[in-house]
Amino acid sequence: MPRDYILALDQGTTSSRAIVFSKEGKIVAKSQKEFPQIYPKPGWVEHDPIEILDSQLAALRGVFVDGKVHPGQIATIGVTNQRETTILWDKRTGRPVYNAIVWQCRRTAKMCEELKAHGHEEIIRTKTGLLIDAYFSGTKIRWVLDNVPQARRLAENGNLLFGTVETWLIWNLTGGEHVTDYSNASRTMLFDVDKLRWDEELCGILGVPMSTLPEPAPSSKVYGTFKTGVLGLDALAGVPISGAIGDQPGALFGQGCFTPGEAKNTYGTGCFLLMHTGRERVHSQNQLLTGVAWGLGGDVEYAIEGSAFNGGATIQWLRDEVRLIASAPECDTLAESVPNANGAYCVPAFTGLGAPYWDMYARGAIVGLTRGVNKAHIARAVLEGIAFQVKDLLEAMQADSGIALKELRVDGGASVSNIMMQIQADLLNCRVNRPAMVETTAWGAACMAGLAVGVWHNRDALLELREVKRIFEPRILESERVRQYAGWKKAVERAKGWEEA
């Protein structure tokens, strides 16, 4: 039985997935397992690390259930993950000391303000390419150390381990390899993205023991092999785990954005716009982030990034909490039934505003309501609110890079919405390019794993596999684009600083 399939583990914010790809870039099998979200307090978001692991293993077993794929056909495994989410565990027992603190969680906002007040902003930005924000892992680690006595004791004895989610999965699947890739390490506020190593000074500022940190490594290399004894998966024992990359740079790679200036946006729980900048790190002047996109073949390449914390999550909110719709496709149907949002704007700042505002105290708002606004207008305002956030990011990115984007490649669950992609093209005044296979995050991880073990020998082979599904061209006049964007900016001002008022 030839081993010519590549397995990608895609551990996301609301679900864990396993996808098997052929070497021709086709999806052979796919399985998904959702897991609970935990909200202990307003603005706090947690996951149970054991549920993350169990859901990922359940999804992994799921791709073999119908017999179309056999574990003996798997050549290698790649991992991609929700970034910044922070897990700490006892290295002797493997038991977490606290729930995973999710990237969306704002509990360390005051700690971040204190770091700024003590004058640490410039050194953190210079070394890491990041702004001080509760988004990143560093202050989450410190919170656990300060609030979980067991964690502090274990750290003092050298028995506490930290990892973002790919580290946690690799540690469990290999039987103890404690490693992270450069793209994930560069989202911690502890990693020098120029020197590619943990920074002692930054660890001192945040009070994080360096003994807890995993080994940083390129995104494409053999980290270890799948261990025996994983329930129902012994047939995978010995298969190399040879790729790891954060979800957003994974999608950038999976979209074939290999040339500086090429960009993609992923519409997942949040919206994540990344532009490849090559081997040169761009220092943003517009509140964007810079970091390692990937390490591959001895080279390290960088990306500039902007994030909106709530993208597809806004549609979930409309469905699950407000119950204005029964399913995500119903949001599209409603939005398509009206020509515009009738003056309504939705600012989905449920967990603050990301780039370029970086307002930890902003909260969600729907403004511009009149008696003439109905649920179809609200549905359209929600889709427009997601697209407006991407426009904010692109405006800042173009200013930093000096590149006027002509095409945006898109992926992620919400990118299947034709109406939202058309709205996006209209607001950006550029083509929106949706590939035939939108699982680009998982595909990026599969590519990293396959390149490490010789399934493919170079990126040119990968570019030949990308197929375009649809191109959306802008349709509205510039005057209408300007008018709509001005209204969005007014709406954002209403949402800013809400928790400080």
Residue pairs with C-beta under 8 A, 6 or more apart in sequence:
1 70
1 72
1 73
2 73
3 72
3 73
3 74
3 75
4 22
4 23
4 73
4 75
4 455
5 20
5 21
5 22
5 23
5 28
5 69
5 73
5 74
5 75
6 20
6 21
6 22
6 23
6 74
6 75
6 76
6 77
6 78
6 446
6 449
6 450
6 455
7 18
7 19
7 20
7 21
7 60
7 63
7 74
7 76
7 77
7 78
7 239
7 446
7 449
8 18
8 19
8 20
8 21
8 77
8 78
8 79
8 80
8 442
8 443
8 445
8 446
8 449
9 16
9 17
9 18
9 56
9 59
9 60
9 77
9 78
9 79
9 80
9 169
9 445
10 16
10 17
10 18
10 19
10 80
10 81
10 247
10 439
10 441
10 442
10 445
11 17
11 52
11 56
11 79
11 80
11 81
11 82
11 165
11 166
11 169
12 81
12 82
12 247
12 268
12 269
13 82
13 85
13 102
13 103
13 104
13 268
13 269
14 34
14 35
14 37
14 269
14 316
15 32
15 33
15 34
15 35
15 55
15 59
16 32
16 33
16 35
16 52
16 55
16 56
16 58
16 59
17 30
17 31
17 32
17 33
17 59
17 442
18 30
18 31
18 56
18 59
18 60
18 62
18 63
19 27
19 29
19 30
19 31
19 63
19 439
19 442
19 443
19 446
20 27
20 28
20 29
20 30
20 63
20 69
20 74
21 27
21 28
21 442
21 443
21 446
22 28
23 450
23 455
23 456
24 465
25 437
25 443
25 462
25 465
25 466
26 437
27 437
27 439
28 68
28 69
29 63
29 64
29 66
29 68
29 69
30 63
30 439
31 58
31 59
31 60
31 61
31 62
31 63
31 65
32 59
32 62
33 55
33 56
33 58
33 59
33 62
34 55
35 47
35 48
35 51
35 52
35 54
35 55
36 47
36 48
36 51
37 45
37 47
38 45
38 46
38 47
38 48
38 99
39 45
39 46
40 46
41 107
43 105
43 106
43 107
43 109
43 351
43 352
43 499
44 105
44 106
44 107
45 101
45 102
45 104
45 105
45 351
46 99
46 100
46 101
46 102
46 105
47 85
47 99
47 100
47 102
48 96
48 99
48 100
49 87
49 89
49 96
49 99
49 100
49 168
50 96
52 87
52 100
52 165
52 168
52 169
53 168
53 169
53 172
56 169
57 230
57 231
57 233
60 233
61 232
61 233
63 69
64 70
64 71
70 235
71 233
71 235
71 236
71 239
72 235
74 236
74 239
75 239
75 450
75 453
75 455
76 239
76 240
76 241
76 242
76 243
76 449
76 450
76 452
76 453
76 455
77 173
77 226
77 236
77 239
77 240
77 241
77 242
77 243
77 449
78 241
78 242
78 243
78 244
78 245
78 442
78 445
78 446
78 447
78 448
78 449
78 450
79 166
79 169
79 170
79 241
79 243
79 244
79 245
79 445
80 166
80 244
80 245
80 246
80 247
80 250
80 441
80 442
80 444
80 445
81 164
81 165
81 166
81 169
81 184
81 244
81 246
81 247
82 102
82 103
82 165
82 247
83 103
83 164
83 165
83 183
83 184
83 187
83 246
83 247
83 248
84 103
84 135
84 136
84 137
84 140
84 164
84 187
84 188
85 100
85 101
85 102
85 103
85 137
85 164
85 165
86 100
86 101
86 137
86 140
86 141
86 144
86 162
86 164
87 96
87 100
87 162
87 163
87 164
87 165
87 167
87 168
88 96
88 97
88 98
88 141
88 144
88 148
88 151
88 160
88 161
88 162
88 212
89 95
89 96
89 97
89 160
89 161
89 163
89 168
90 97
90 150
90 154
90 159
90 160
90 161
91 159
91 160
91 161
91 176
91 178
92 159
94 171
94 172
97 144
97 148
97 150
97 151
97 154
97 160
98 144
98 148
98 151
100 165
100 168
101 107
101 140
101 143
101 144
103 135
104 269
104 270
104 309
104 351
105 134
105 140
105 351
106 134
106 351
106 352
106 360
107 134
107 143
108 134
108 139
108 140
108 142
108 143
109 134
109 352
109 360
109 361
111 134
111 139
111 142
111 143
112 132
112 133
112 134
112 139
112 360
115 121
115 124
115 132
115 139
115 205
115 206
116 132
120 132
120 205
121 131
121 132
123 201
123 202
123 205
124 130
124 131
124 132
124 189
124 202
124 205
125 131
125 132
127 192
127 193
127 194
127 199
127 201
127 202
128 186
128 188
128 189
128 190
128 191
128 192
128 193
128 199
128 202
128 291
129 186
129 193
129 281
129 283
129 284
129 289
129 290
129 291
130 136
130 186
130 187
130 189
130 289
130 291
131 287
131 289
131 358
132 189
133 358
133 360
134 140
134 352
134 360
135 307
135 309
135 354
136 187
136 188
136 189
137 162
137 164
137 187
137 188
137 189
137 190
138 188
138 189
138 190
138 202
138 206
138 208
139 189
139 206
141 162
141 188
141 206
141 208
141 212
142 206
142 207
142 208
144 151
145 151
145 152
145 155
145 207
145 208
146 152
151 160
154 160
155 209
155 211
155 212
158 211
160 209
160 211
160 212
161 171
161 178
161 212
161 214
162 208
162 212
162 213
162 214
163 171
163 178
163 180
163 214
164 180
164 184
164 187
164 188
164 246
166 180
166 181
166 184
166 244
166 245
166 246
167 178
167 179
167 180
167 184
167 214
170 177
170 179
170 223
170 224
170 241
170 244
171 177
171 178
173 224
173 226
173 227
173 230
173 241
174 223
174 224
174 225
174 226
174 227
174 241
175 224
175 227
177 223
177 224
178 214
178 215
179 214
179 215
179 216
179 217
179 223
179 224
179 244
180 214
180 215
180 216
180 217
180 244
181 216
181 217
181 218
181 219
181 244
181 245
181 246
181 294
181 295
182 191
182 193
182 196
182 216
182 217
182 218
182 219
182 292
182 294
182 295
182 300
183 219
183 245
183 246
183 249
183 250
183 291
183 292
183 293
183 294
183 295
184 244
184 245
184 246
185 191
185 198
185 214
185 216
185 292
186 193
186 291
186 292
187 246
187 291
189 202
189 206
190 198
190 199
190 202
190 203
190 206
190 208
190 213
191 197
191 198
191 199
191 202
191 216
192 198
192 199
192 202
193 281
193 290
193 291
193 292
193 302
194 281
196 216
196 292
196 295
196 300
197 216
198 210
198 213
198 216
200 210
203 209
203 210
203 213
217 223
217 244
217 295
218 294
218 295
218 296
218 298
218 300
219 243
219 244
219 245
219 249
219 294
219 295
219 296
219 448
220 242
220 243
220 294
220 295
220 296
220 297
220 448
220 449
220 451
220 452
221 242
221 452
222 240
222 241
222 242
222 452
222 453
223 240
223 241
223 242
223 244
224 240
224 241
225 237
225 238
225 239
225 240
225 241
226 233
226 236
226 237
226 238
226 239
226 240
226 241
227 237
228 234
228 237
230 236
240 449
240 452
240 453
241 449
242 448
242 449
242 452
242 453
243 445
243 446
243 447
243 448
243 449
243 450
243 451
243 452
244 445
244 448
245 253
245 294
245 444
245 445
245 448
247 266
247 268
247 272
247 441
248 266
248 272
248 274
248 305
248 307
248 441
249 274
249 292
249 293
249 294
249 303
249 444
250 440
250 441
250 442
250 443
250 444
250 445
250 448
251 264
251 266
251 272
251 274
251 411
251 412
251 440
251 441
251 444
252 264
252 274
252 276
252 293
252 303
252 444
253 293
253 294
253 444
253 447
253 448
254 411
254 439
254 440
254 441
254 442
254 443
254 444
254 445
254 447
255 262
255 264
255 409
255 411
255 435
255 440
255 444
255 466
256 262
256 409
256 459
256 462
256 463
256 466
257 263
257 264
257 274
257 275
257 276
257 409
258 276
258 459
258 463
259 276
259 278
260 276
260 277
260 278
260 280
261 275
261 276
261 277
261 401
261 403
261 405
262 275
262 276
262 409
263 273
263 274
263 275
263 276
263 394
263 397
263 405
263 408
263 409
264 273
264 274
264 408
264 409
264 410
264 411
264 440
265 271
265 272
265 273
265 274
265 390
265 393
265 408
265 409
265 410
265 411
265 412
265 424
266 272
266 410
266 411
266 412
266 415
266 440
266 441
267 311
267 312
267 386
267 410
267 411
267 412
267 413
267 414
267 415
267 420
268 311
268 312
268 412
268 413
268 414
268 441
269 310
269 311
269 312
269 313
270 307
270 308
270 309
270 310
270 311
270 312
270 313
270 354
271 307
271 308
271 311
271 386
271 389
271 390
271 393
272 305
272 306
272 307
272 308
273 305
273 306
273 307
273 390
273 393
273 394
273 397
273 408
274 293
274 303
274 304
274 305
275 303
275 304
275 305
275 397
275 401
275 403
275 405
276 293
276 301
276 302
276 303
277 290
277 301
277 302
277 303
277 304
277 401
278 301
278 302
279 299
279 300
279 301
279 302
280 302
281 290
281 302
282 290
282 302
282 304
282 400
282 401
283 290
284 290
284 304
284 396
284 400
285 399
285 400
286 356
286 396
286 397
286 399
286 400
287 355
287 356
287 357
287 358
287 396
288 304
288 305
288 306
288 355
288 356
288 393
288 396
288 397
288 400
289 304
289 305
289 306
289 307
289 355
290 302
290 303
290 304
290 305
291 302
291 303
291 305
292 300
292 301
292 302
292 303
293 301
293 302
293 303
294 300
294 301
294 448
295 301
296 448
296 451
297 451
304 397
304 400
304 401
305 355
306 354
306 355
306 356
306 392
306 393
306 394
306 396
306 397
307 354
307 355
307 393
308 348
308 353
308 354
308 355
308 386
308 389
308 390
308 392
308 393
309 349
309 350
309 351
309 352
309 353
309 354
310 317
310 348
310 349
310 350
310 351
310 364
311 348
311 386
311 389
311 412
311 414
312 328
312 386
312 412
312 413
312 414
313 348
313 350
314 346
314 348
314 350
314 382
314 385
314 386
315 325
315 328
315 331
315 382
315 383
315 386
315 414
316 328
317 348
317 350
318 324
318 325
318 331
318 378
318 379
318 382
319 325
319 326
319 327
319 328
319 330
319 331
324 375
324 378
324 379
325 331
325 334
325 379
328 414
328 417
330 379
331 379
331 382
331 383
331 417
332 383
332 417
332 418
332 419
332 420
334 375
334 376
334 379
334 380
335 376
335 379
335 380
335 382
335 383
335 419
335 420
336 419
337 376
338 376
338 377
338 380
340 377
340 380
341 368
341 373
341 377
341 378
341 380
341 381
341 384
342 370
342 372
342 373
342 374
342 377
343 368
343 370
343 373
343 487
344 366
344 367
344 368
344 369
344 373
344 377
344 378
344 380
344 381
345 366
345 367
345 368
345 381
345 384
345 385
345 388
345 487
345 488
345 490
345 491
346 364
346 365
346 366
346 378
346 381
346 382
346 384
346 385
346 491
347 353
347 362
347 364
347 365
347 366
347 367
347 385
347 491
347 492
347 494
347 495
348 364
348 382
348 385
348 386
348 389
349 359
349 362
349 363
349 364
349 365
349 495
349 498
350 363
350 364
352 359
352 360
352 361
352 362
352 363
353 359
353 362
353 492
353 495
353 496
354 389
355 392
355 393
355 396
356 392
356 393
356 395
356 396
357 392
357 492
357 496
359 496
359 497
360 499
361 496
361 497
361 498
361 499
361 500
362 495
362 496
362 497
362 498
362 499
363 495
363 498
363 499
364 495
365 491
365 494
365 495
365 498
366 378
366 381
367 490
367 491
367 494
368 487
368 491
383 417
383 419
383 420
383 423
384 423
384 427
384 484
384 488
385 488
386 414
386 420
387 420
387 423
387 424
387 427
388 427
388 484
388 485
388 488
390 424
390 427
390 428
391 427
391 428
391 485
391 488
394 405
394 408
394 428
397 405
398 404
398 405
405 428
405 430
406 430
406 431
407 430
407 431
407 432
407 433
408 424
408 428
408 430
408 431
408 432
408 433
409 433
409 434
409 435
410 421
410 424
410 432
410 433
410 434
410 438
411 434
411 435
411 438
411 439
411 440
411 441
412 438
412 441
413 438
414 420
415 421
415 434
415 438
416 438
418 470
418 472
421 432
421 434
421 470
421 472
422 432
422 472
422 475
424 432
424 472
425 431
425 432
425 472
425 473
425 474
425 475
426 474
426 475
426 476
426 481
427 481
427 484
427 485
428 474
429 474
429 478
429 481
430 474
431 471
431 472
431 473
431 474
432 471
432 472
433 468
433 471
434 468
434 469
434 470
434 471
434 472
435 466
435 467
435 468
435 469
436 467
436 468
436 469
437 443
437 467
438 469
447 456
447 462
449 455
450 456
451 457
451 458
456 462
